[in-house]
Amino acid sequence: MSYKTVYQCAGDLSFTQRVTAAAAKEGSGNPELTMNVYLKWPVASASDVEAAYASALAAGNPDPGGDESVITDGMILSAVQANWPADPDSFPTP
């Protein structure tokens, strides 16, 4: 486990776009807010996601967060569902 890898993954635009899309498909009325407040860090730090991201970085993959062969949609969905908030739209919008 590497905190640096988790941080890089959570800041990866392609990755966060995919997590946002998962939040939308799971029914969030405000998927970007749900992703930013509830999901970005737990999904990025899921052990399988983190390991895949770190491996892709080590191999020189230029877009590990967007590469579906590195982090699959199933991996993202599993982590999203495991960390789904009771009421994802309850957080006040800025």
Legacy VTK file of the C-alpha trace (Angstrom):
# vtk DataFile Version 3.0
C-alpha trace
ASCII
DATASET POLYDATA
POINTS 94 float
0.000 0.000 0.000
1.201 3.455 -0.866
-0.441 6.667 0.222
1.161 8.359 -2.763
-0.522 5.933 -5.146
-3.925 6.429 -3.488
-3.465 10.198 -3.717
-2.466 10.010 -7.381
-5.417 7.781 -8.199
-7.904 10.040 -6.366
-6.570 12.996 -8.364
-6.671 11.192 -11.716
-9.319 12.927 -13.834
-10.076 9.860 -15.927
-10.533 7.788 -12.775
-12.776 10.319 -11.033
-14.889 10.673 -14.171
-15.443 6.919 -14.136
-16.369 6.961 -10.434
-18.781 9.835 -11.145
-20.371 7.790 -13.936
-20.762 4.862 -11.530
-22.469 7.158 -9.006
-24.848 8.326 -11.723
-25.655 4.759 -12.781
-26.263 3.813 -9.147
-28.885 6.549 -8.884
-27.299 9.615 -7.329
-29.177 12.785 -8.154
-25.881 14.663 -7.962
-23.186 12.200 -9.039
-20.300 14.681 -8.997
-21.066 15.690 -5.431
-21.543 12.065 -4.378
-18.219 11.136 -5.949
-16.337 14.040 -4.380
-17.843 13.791 -0.900
-18.380 10.074 -0.407
-16.657 7.917 -2.999
-13.397 9.264 -4.413
-11.126 8.303 -1.518
-12.678 4.948 -0.570
-12.714 3.767 -4.186
-9.141 4.960 -4.836
-7.957 3.185 -1.694
-9.760 -0.101 -2.371
-7.008 -2.716 -2.310
-7.609 -4.062 -5.818
-7.916 -0.586 -7.340
-4.806 0.667 -5.600
-2.752 -2.390 -6.587
-3.837 -2.159 -10.216
-3.144 1.577 -10.349
0.312 1.154 -8.785
1.179 -1.661 -11.169
0.122 0.410 -14.176
2.182 3.373 -12.987
5.232 1.134 -12.550
4.712 -0.196 -16.090
4.605 3.336 -17.485
0.907 3.394 -18.385
0.127 7.034 -19.267
-3.571 6.787 -18.273
-4.038 4.172 -15.556
-7.297 5.664 -14.291
-8.866 5.674 -17.723
-7.548 2.324 -18.900
-10.358 -0.202 -18.421
-7.884 -3.068 -18.645
-6.113 -1.701 -15.555
-9.082 -0.764 -13.366
-12.218 -2.464 -14.582
-15.707 -1.060 -14.298
-16.468 -4.031 -12.065
-13.719 -3.016 -9.646
-15.086 0.515 -9.499
-18.683 -0.665 -9.115
-17.771 -3.047 -6.317
-16.021 -0.289 -4.352
-18.808 2.222 -5.069
-21.476 -0.183 -3.839
-19.450 -1.066 -0.734
-19.127 2.626 0.155
-22.510 3.907 -1.004
-23.841 6.476 1.485
-27.253 6.050 3.082
-28.457 9.251 1.414
-25.964 10.417 -1.212
-27.927 13.571 -1.988
-28.218 14.788 1.627
-24.927 16.667 1.599
-25.612 20.371 1.015
-24.534 21.686 -2.364
-22.028 24.528 -2.330
LINES 1 95
94 0 1 2 3 4 5 6 7 8 9 10 11 12 13 14 15 16 17 18 19 20 21 22 23 24 25 26 27 28 29 30 31 32 33 34 35 36 37 38 39 40 41 42 43 44 45 46 47 48 49 50 51 52 53 54 55 56 57 58 59 60 61 62 63 64 65 66 67 68 69 70 71 72 73 74 75 76 77 78 79 80 81 82 83 84 85 86 87 88 89 90 91 92 93
